[in-house]
Amino acid sequence: MKLRGILLGISLLLGGAPLTPTACAADDVVITFEDAEVGKPIASWTAKDVSFGPAEKLKLSKAAPRIMFFPHLKTDKKGILSAMAAEAIPVQISFPTGASKVTLVLWGSIGSAALVEALDKDGNVLDKASLDKVPTRASPDDPIPSFELTVKASEIFFVRFSGAHAGGYLVAEEVRFTPRPSRQGK
C-alpha cells in the first residue's frame, strides 16, 4: 500500500495520471504471483486462503486438468492460467469466506476473448464482466497490455475466468477482492 502511494505521488508531481491500476479500498486483499514457479503444470495453488484450480474436467481427454504460471513478456510479472492449451477450460478462484467485489487484472493472446463470472455457493452466476477481444500491443516491442474486469455481488464464493481460444491463453496477473462483510452473531 505504501508503494502505491509513492507511485501515485510521483505521477501526480509529474503532471500525469496515477501509475497504479484502479485504487484499492483499505480492506481489499491483493494476490499476485511473484513467488510462483513458472511453467510447471499443477492441480491447484493457494494464497491468502484463496484457492486457484481448473473449473471443470476435460471433455476431450481423460488427462487431469491443470493450471500453471506464465511470464508476462517484456515485464517481471507472472500470471496464472489454464495449462490445457488444446482445451482451454476456465480457471476457478475459490473464496472460502466470500467476497463482495473481485477485480482481475488480465492479459491474453491475440484473438482471445475474456469472461469473468462471479458465482454463489451453489454455482449460480451472480455477475459477469467480459470483453469480445483482449487488448493487443501496438508494436512487437511493447508488452502485452493488461486490463481489468470486475464483478460485484453480495456473496461471491467462486470466480471463473475464461475466453482463450484453443492454443491461446488468458492470464490473471493480479486478483483484488473485497472480503464479504463479517456476519458475527449469526
C-alpha positions, 0 to 999 in steps of 0.5 A: 500500500505504501508503494502505491502511494509513492507511485501515485505521488510521483505521477501526480508531481509529474503532471500525469495520471496515477501509475497504479491500476484502479485504487484499492479500498483499505480492506481489499486483499491483493494476490499476485504471483511473484513467488510462483514457479513458472511453467510447471503444470499443477492441480491447484495453488493457494494464497491468502486462503484463496484457492486457484484450480481448473473449473471443470474436467476435460471433455476431450481427454481423460488427462487431469486438468491443470493450471500453471504460471506464465511470464508476462513478456517484456515485464517481471510479472507472472500470471496464472492460467489454464495449462490445457492449451488444446482445451482451454477450460476456465480457471476457478478462484475459490473464496472460502469466506466470500467476497463482495467485489473481485477485480482481475487484472488480465492479459491474453493472446491475440484473438482471445476473448475474456469472461469473468463470472462471479458465482454463489455457493451453489454455482449460480452466476451472480455477475459477469464482466467480459470483453469480445477481444483482449487488448493487443500491443501496438508494436512487437516491442511493447508488452502485452497490455493488461486490463481489468474486469470486475464483478460485484455481488453480495456473496461471491464464493467462486470466480471463473475466468475464461475466453482463450481460444484453443492454443491461446491463453488468458492470464490473471496477473493480479486478483483484488477482492473485497472480503464479504462483510463479517456476519458475527452473531449469526 
